[in-house]
Amino acid sequence: MEDIPVDVGLIYEGERIRKSSMYVDLAGPKSKGAELLLVVPPDEVEDGKVEVVGPDVDQMEEGGRYPFGILIKVAGEKLEEDLEGVFERKLHYFCNYIQGFMHLNSRDIIWCRISKDAAKKGLKLYHVGRVLVNLYKSEFDVIEKIQVTFYTDEKAVDEHIARAREVYEKRDARASAIKDEDVDVFYSCLLCQSFAPTHVCAITPSRSGGCGAVTWFEGRAAVKVDPSGPIGEIPKGEVIDPVKGEYSGINEYVREKSNGTIERVYLHSLFDYPHTSCGCFEAIAFYIPEVDGIGIVHRDFHGVTPFGIPFSTMAGQVGGGVQSQGFLGISIAYLRSPKFLQGDGGWRRIVWMPSQLKERVRSAIPQEMYDLIATENEAQDLDTLRKFLEEKQHPVLERLKAEEAKEKAEEAPEEEQPAATMPELTVPVQAGAGAPVEFTITFKNAKIYAEKIIIRRKE
Ligand code: SF4
C-alpha cells in the first residue's frame, strides 16, 4: 500500500484505544456523526479521490472531540442499491484494520477515535481514505470506482447526517414492504463473529440485523455478488411457531454456525430462546419483571433506564453472542416491523422508552398505545414507572394484577406444609470416560427456598 504512516492489517481489528491514549474523538455519544455508502452512476465518482471537508487530524487539538461524517460513493456495472447497507457495514471492519484508528457502531451512531501514537506518526483522515479505497477495491471486484469524503466541519456534518437519515429511512421502508411468510429463504450475517464467536444474525424481511445496516434485500444482493462471503442463505424450513418466529431452517443453521452453542432461536420474542446479541445493536429491549412489561433503550440515550443503569452498562451484559433471557439487542428498524416482539404482546407490552426514540418511531406505535408508554420525563425508576402505568391503565397491569392475585392465593395455604427436602442426587458417570459431565435439572411448578447460593466458576 502507498505511503501510509501506520500499519494496516487484520491483527489490529480488536485494538481498543482507551481515553488515556486517545488523540481525538470523532462523532460518538458526546458529539454527532454518520456514515453513508451510496451506489451512484459512474460519472458521479472521481475514482480514488479522498477529500476532507473541515480540519484534518494535524489541525485538530489533542484531547478534542469533533463531529464526523463519512461518505463513500461507489460505482460499477454490477452494483445495485441493495448492496449499499452491506458495503457500508464493511466500513467498520476496514477502518479497524488501521493501527491507531478505532471505529464503533454503525449508521448515525458511529464513534471513531485516533490514538496519540498514530497522530504522532502522522496519520491523517486522508490516509484513512486511501486505505479504504484500496481495501474496498481489492475485496470487491464489482466496485469499479470509489470516492471517499470525510466531514469534520460542523455545518457539513449536520447536512451529511440529515442526508444519511433520509437514506436509512428509505432502505428500512423498502424492507418493511414484505413479511417473513412472503419468502422461502432468509439470510444470515456472520460479520460480528470476529468478536462474538457464537453470534449469527438471522435476517428476515421482518427482522433486520441488530446493527440496522443489513436488511433482507441487502442480504439477497450480497449473496449474489459474494456467495462465499460472510452473508449467506438460510433455507426457511418448517414454521415451528409463527407468532414467536421459530423456523426449523434457522435453528439448524444457527446450531451449525454457533458450533452447537445455540440450539433454538425465536425471532420475535425476548424469552426462552431469544436471538443472540453481538454488541453493535442500535437498541436493547429489556424485560421489567416488576411491571411485567418491556422497556426499550437506544444507544443515543445517555440517561438511566428505570433499572437505574444506562444503555452502556446494559449493553455490556447483553452482548458477546449469548442468548440473554429477557434482553434483546435490536435495530431501530425492527421497532417498525409489523412483527415487532409479537411473541411477547408487541407494542401492548412496551412500557418505557426514551422520549427521543419514541418520537422517532411515532408512526410505528399504535395510536392507542402512544400515550401509555412512559419516557424518562415521566418515569425515572421502578416506582414512578408503576405509578405512571397505573394512572394510564396500561394493559400490562391486567396481566400483572392477575399474576399477583394468583401468587397471593398460592402463598396462603390452609395449613403450613413442611418444606420438602431434596433427596441426594447421584449422577451416573461412565467409568473412565474422563470428559466433564453436564446435566440439566428441570423443576416444574416448584418453589425453591435457599438459605444461600454459591456460584462457582466453571473450570
Ligand atoms: S449486527 Fe448482525 S447484520 Fe450487523 S454486521 Fe453484525 S452480524 Fe452482520
Residues whose N, C-alpha, C, O or C-beta is under 5 A from the ligand:
A	BS01	SF4	R89 C189 L190 L191 C192 C201 G209 G210 C211 V214
